[in-house]
Amino acid sequence: MSTLQPTVNAAAGFSAPAAPAAPAVSAKTWIAVIGATLGAFMAVLNIQIVNASLADIQGAIGAGIDDGGWISTSYLIAEIVVIPLSGWLAQVFSIRIYLLTNATLFLLLSAACALAQDLPQMIVLRAVQGFTGGVLIPMAFTLIITLLPRGKQPVGLALFALSATFAPAIGPTIGGYLTENLGWEYIFYVNLVPGAVMIGMLWYALEAKPMKLSLLREGDWAGIVTMAIGLSALQTVLEEGNKDDWFGSPFIVKLSVIAAVALTAFLIIELTVKKPLLNLRLLVRRNFGFGMLANFLLGIALYGSVFILPQYLSRIQGYNAEQIGMVLAWTGLPQLVLIPLVPRLMQKFDARLVIGVGFVLFAASNFLNVYMTNDYAADQLLWPNVVRAIGQALVMAPLSAVATAGIEPENAGSASGLFNMMRNLGGAVGIALLQTVLTKREQYHSNVLMQSVSAFEQATRTRLEQLTQYFVNHGVLDRADTAHRAYVAIGHTVQKQAYILAFSDTFYLLGMALIVALTAVLFLKKPGQTSAGGAH
């Protein structure tokens, strides 16, 4: 990007033949990178800690379960729209002004959300906060691949991985603890202190440069409008589709048509205009294209597993938010130790090998949860969660490095916007898919199990007699009432078992998505081998 100091070769390979010593990176540059990645961490964390406390927020502001979902949906829609816009807007307003303004607004809106009195207020505040928080994610990535020389980029990308993989994993832990012990308002107040530190670091370290407001006249406005409409409609379809029975809902059908038309128009515009919002031709570069596919599938598994595990622990095991957070802590805390070691691994081994091992471990962690039973709880989830933490820690930084190898500074904004948007979009697709699979597979398993539960079966009759006697012993004297209660109890048992089997199916699906991601990794070239045509 023209507003940033270009580097010798943005995000180039890390296992290439020995090169001259990398230029020294000033302390000011590191402060800028660390401040930006702290902002990205807070933006991603904000999504998960709110999701962990959604039921408490809904109750406090008088929102129903269905309508309360818009507290998260409004944030996600705004975030996914602004991520690909950020590269261009940073050129218009300058990195310093753009980042500082949005970082400050993000904090103010966090405090405002804690004071919201009703659902409409909360939805509006969350939507605007999504626009500001969404800026922090791609801008951190852009600073890393433009300000740091190639020898230091693994360290910067490891810092960024803390926001991309550690924040979603640790979010429910922090959200659950704050909600249970201090109140839901503190999930918003928790941003204030680290946010003030972030603003101070960015204020000190980012170089002041003049704004280029003339670029507003040259903006790809047709591309911006079609992208905003298309992504907003698509995100809404993904968030609300399962609840509204997908294409059984006229609302979902209309939004799907709008999304398809708008995004098709966006693709045509971006490939034909002289100055596109996003340089989509980057996708034909081998490493960036296959890296994007792997990143999309990583988003499915990353956000999908953060969604499905709390659902299982809440529905099947009856855990509260804090208990769920303690279970998920084991997917987060090991990453805090491992991610700083990843740059060294990238120096010693081919980055593609590190990515492959990470995807294998992440997939294995899901396959370990395929055969769950009624007793499958915190103790049984410990090792799958630790394996998942190791896998996630190994994937993000080297995948980002290999995918962006050879990206020129002027294309850094497009690369950052596309890469981060696709991971978030993968998360939205993954959660929507898992919700639907969970519903459909529960129905399927219920039907199969009920075929074995018949009054003609001796085991069923024996169980009914045991339950009837249980209710009689506990003071229910009416014979018809005890029989009814026994049938209801068996129905609940069957439904619970069907849900356990359905949750097992969702973990299998996540594991398979990661196997496909691993296949995409096999097509990546070693960064130093990328041809001139492909890299430049």
N, C-alpha and C positions, 0 to 999 in steps of 0.2 A: 504494500500500500504506500502511496506517495507521502503520506503523513508520517511514516515511520522510517527510521534509518535502516537501509537495506543491509543485509548481511552478505557474506561471501557466497553462500549457497544455502538458502533457507531449508531447514530440515533435511539436510543431505544424509547420506548413509553413515552408519556408525561402525561398520566393520570393514570399511574400505581400506586399501593399502595405506600405510603410514603416510601422513601428510605433514606439512610444516605445523609447528605448534600453533594451537588456536589462539587468536588474539585475546588478551585479558579482558574480562568483563568487569566493568566498574561496579562498585557497591550500589550506586544509584540505579543502574540497570536491574540488578537483582532485587532491589527494593520495589521497583515498578512491577517486576514479574511476580514477586511474592504477594504484593498488594492486590494485583489483578486476580491471581489464583485464589486468594482468600475470598474475594468477591464471588468468583464462580462457585466456590465451595458453599458459601452461604445461600446462593440462589438455588442450587440443587437441593441442599439440605431443607430449605424452606418448603419444598413440595412434599417431602416425605414426613416431616414432623407435623405438618397440617393434616395429611392423610391419616396419620396415627391417632389424631385427636378429633377427627371429623364428627364423631357421634357426640362428643361433649360440646363442641361448638354449635352443632345443630340444636341441641337441647337448650343452650344458653340464649340463643337468639330466636328461638321459636320456629325453626325451620323443620319441615318434614324430611323424611329420609330421601325421597326422590328429588325434591327441590334443593336440598342441602348439598347434593353432589355438584351443583354449579359453583360452589365455593372453590373446589379444585379445578373444575372444567374451565372456568373463566380465566384462571391463572395460566393454565396450560395452553389455551388458545392464543392468548396474548404473547406468551413466551415463544411458541413455535413460529409465530408470524414475525417477530422482531429479530430472531436469531439470524436469518439470512439477510435482513436489512442492515445489520449493524456495520458490516464492512463499508458500505457506501456512506452511511450516516456519519461514520467516524472520519471519512475523508471530508465531508461537508463541514462538520463542526470542529474538527481536530480531535485527536485521541484524548487529549487532556480534558477539554471541555466536555466532550461526550461522556467519557467514563465518570468523571467527577459529578456531573449533573445527575446521571442515572444512579450512581452509588448513593448520593445524598437522598434522592427521591425514594429509593428502595428502603432506606432506614425510616424516613418519615412515614411512608405508607405502612411499614411494619407496625409502628406504634399506633397508627390510625386503625389498622385492622383489629388490634386488641381492644379498641374503644367502640367498635361497631355495635349498634343497637338492634339492628334487624337484618334480615336476609338481603334485601336490595342494596343496603349500604355495604354489606360485606362483599357481595358479588362485584360491585363497581370498584371497590378498593382493591380487591384481589386481582381484577383484570388490569388495572393500572399498574399494580405492583408487578404483575407478570411482564408487562412491557419493559419495566426498568430492570427486573431481575434477569430477563432474557438477554439483555445487553451484556451483562457481566460474564456470561459463559463464553461466547465466541471471542470477545475481546481479549480475554486471558490467553486463549489459544493463539490468537493472532500475534500478540506481543511475544509469545515464546518463539514462534517460528520466524519472526522478523528481527527481533532485538538480539537474540542469542546466536552466537556462532555455532556451527554444526557440532563441534565437540562438546558444547555445554547444553545442547538441546535435550539430550536424554534426562538431564537433571530437571529442566523446566517441565518436560512432559510428564515426569514422575510426579512433580508437584500438581500438575493439572489432573493426573489420575486420581489424586485424593478427592477432587471435586466430582469426577465422573463416576467412580466406582465406590470409594469409601463413604462419601456423603449419603448416597441412597441406602447403603447398608446400615449406617449408624443412625440415620434419621429416626426410624421408629423407636430406637432405644432412648434417644434424647427426648423425643416427643412424648413417649409413654411415661417417662420419669417426671417430666415437668407437669404433665396433665394430672397425674395421680397425686403428686405431692404439693404443687404450687397453684395449679389452676391453668386452664387452657390459654389464658391471656399471655402466659409466659413463653409459649412457643413463638410468639411474635416479639416479645421483649428481649429474648435471647440474642437477637440480631444486633442489638444496639451497641454493645461494647466492642465486639470484633469489627462491627461496621465502622465505628469511629476510628479504630486503628487502621482499617483499610483506607478510609478517606485520607487520613494523615499521610500514609505511605504514598498514595497516588499523588497527592498534592505536592509532596516534596520531590518525587522522583520523575514524574512525567514532564517532558519538555514542552514549554508553551510554544505553540505554533499558530499562525493566523488561520482563521476560518476561511473556507472557500465556498461562500454562499452562492457563487455563480454556478456551481455544480447542480444546484437545485433546478435551474432552467434546463440543464442537459440531462436531467434524471430520466431513467427508464420508467416513466409513470405508468404506462400501460402494463409493464411487467410487474410493478409494485402492486397495482390494484388487483390484477388477476391472481397474483400469488397470495395476497392477503385474503381475498374472498375464498380461493380454493383451499388454502390451508385451514382457514377458520371453519369452513363447512366440513372438511375431512376430519378435523380433530373433534368436532361436535358429533359427527356420525360415530366415530370410534368410541367416544366417551359415553354416549347415550344409547347406542344401538342395541345392546343386549337388554337393557331395561325396557326399551320400547318395542321389543320383538323384531328388531331389524327391519326388513323390508315389508313386514306386516303393518308398519307405521307409515302413513302418508308423509309425515314430517321427515322421517329418515330417508324416504325415497326422494323427496324434493331436494334435500340437502346433498344426497349422493349425486344427483344429476348436476347440481350447481358445482360441486367439487370436481366432477369429471370434466365438465365444460371449461371451467375456469383454469384448472391445472393444465389441460391440453393447450388452451390458448397461451398460457404462460410459457410452456415449453417452446411453442412455435415462435413467440415473440423473442425469447432469449436467444434462439438460434438464428434469428434474422436481423435484429437491430444492431447498429454499429457499436453502441455502448451499453451492453446488457447489464442488468443488476447483478446477475451471477454468471460467471463464465462456465457454462455447462459443458464446454468442450474439455474441461479438465477430466470429465468422467471417462473419456476414451483413453486416457493415460492408464496403462496397465495397473500400476500399483495403486493409484488413487481410486480407480473404478472398483477393483476387487477389495481394496481396503474399505471403501464405502459399503459394499455388500456385507463384509464381515462386521463392520461397525453397526449396521442396521440390525443384524441378527444378534449382536451383542446387546443392543438396546432391548430387543424382545426378551432375552434371557435375564438381563440385569434388572429391569423394572418389573418384568413378569414374576420373577422369584420374590422380589420385595413385596409384590401384591399378593401372591398366592400363599406364602407362608403365614402371614398374619391372619388371612382368611381361615386357614386350616386350624391354627391354634385357637382362634376365637370360636369358630363353629363347633369343632369336634372336641377340643380339650377344655373349652370354657375359660381360657386365659383372659386376663384384663390387659389394658394397654401396657402397663409397666412390665408384666410378666412376659408379654410378647417381645418387648424391647430387650429384655435380658437374654432371651433365646437368640434374637437376631444380632446381639452384640458380637457373637462369635463369627459372624460373617463380616464384621467391620473391624474389630480391634486387631486381629492378625495382620490386616492390610496396612495398618499404621506402622507396623514394624517392617513389613516386607517391601512396600512400595519404594522406600528410600534405597533399597538394595538393588532395585531393578536396573538403574543406569550402569552399575558394575557388571551385571549379567550381560547387558547389551554390548559392553566392551569386550567381554571374554567369549561370547557366543554369537552366532548369527541371530539377528533380531527375529527372523522368521521362526527359528527353532523355539525361542522363548515364547512367542505368540502361540505356536502350535501346542506346546506343553500346557500353557495357560488354558487354552480352549479344551484340551483333553481333560484336565482336572475339573474345570467348570462343568463340562458335560457329565463327568463321572459323579460329581456331587448331586446332580439331579437324578441320575439313574439309581443312586443309592437310596432314593426315596420312593422308588416305584412300588415296593412291596410293603406298604404301610398297613398297620393293624390298629385296633381300637386303643392299644397301649402305646402307640408311637407318639412320644411327646418330647420334652426338652432333652432328656438324656440320650434318646435315640437320634435326635437331630444334631447333636453336638459335632460328631465327626463329619457328616455331610456338610455342615456349615463351615467347618475349618477348611475342608478341602475346597469348598467354593471360594473362600476368602483367598486362599493361595492362588487359585486359578485366575480370579479377577485381578489380583495384584499383578500377575505376570502379563496380562493381555494389553491393558489400555495404553501404556506409554510406548512400548515397541510398535504396536499397531498404528498409533498416531504418527510415529517417526517414519515408518516404512511407507505409509500411505501418502505422506506429504513430502517425501524425498523429491527434491528437485523443483518444488513449487517456488516460483519467483515471488519477490516481495509484492509486485503489483497484483498478483493473483492470490495473495495470502488471505484477503478478506473473503473472497469467493470460496476458497478451500475451507476456511474456518467455518463459514456459514453453512456450507453444504454438509461438512463432516459432523458438526454438532446437531444440525437439524435432523439428519438421518438417524442419529442415535436416539434422539427424543421421539421421532416419529416411530421408530422401531418399538420404543416403550409403549406408545399409545396403541399400536397395532397388537403388540403382545398382550397387553392387559385386556383389550377388547376380545381377542381370540380366546384367551384363557377363561374369561367370564362365560363366553358362549359354550366352550368345551365343557366347563364345569357343570353348567345347567343341563346340557344335552346328555352327557355321560352319566350324570346322576339319575336322570330319567331312564336311561338304558339299563343301568345296573339295578335300579328299583324294579323294573319289569322282569328282569332275569331272576332276581332274588325272590320276588313274590310268587313266581311259578313253583318255587320249592316250599313256600309257606301255604299249606293247604290243610283244611280241617280233616282231610282223609289221610294225612301223614301222621304217623305215630309220634314223631318228634314234636310236631306242632301241637298235637293234643296234650302231650305231656307238659309242654311249656305253658300252655294255656291254663292247665290245672294248677301248676306251680304258682303262676301269677295270680290266679283267682284266690288261692289259699293265702297268698301274701297279703292281698287287699283285705280279706276277711280277718286275718290276724291283726291288721292295723285299723280295725274299727268300721270297715265298710260292710254292712250287714245285708243290704239289698242284693239279691243274687244276680239280677239283671245288670245292676250297676257294676258289680265286680267283673262280670263277663265282658262288659263294654270296656272297662278300664284295661283288662287283660289284652283285648284286641288292639286297643290304642297303643299300649306299651310295646307290643310286638311290631306294630306299624312304625313307631319311632325307632326301634332297634334296626329294622330293615332300612329305613331312610338314612340313619347314621352310617350304616355299613356301606350303603350305596354312595354316600358322599365321600367316605374314605377311599373307596375304589376310584371315584371320579378325580379326587385330588392326586392319587397315584398316576392317573392318566395324564394329568397336566404336567407333572414332573417329567414324565416320559417325553411329552411334546417339547418341553424346554431343552431336554438333553439332545433331541434330534435336531432342533434348530442350531444348537452349538456344533453338532457334527457337520452340518451344512456350512457353517462359518469356517470350520477347520478346513473343509474342502476348498473354500475360497482362498484361504491362506496359502494353499499349495501352489496357487497360480501367481503369487507375488514374486517379483524379482528381488534379488539382493540389491539394495539401494545403489551401491557403487556400480552395478551392472546396467542400470537403466540407460537406455540409449538416448542420444541427444534429441531425437525426434520425440521420444516419449517423455523426457524430463523437461525439455525446454521448448 
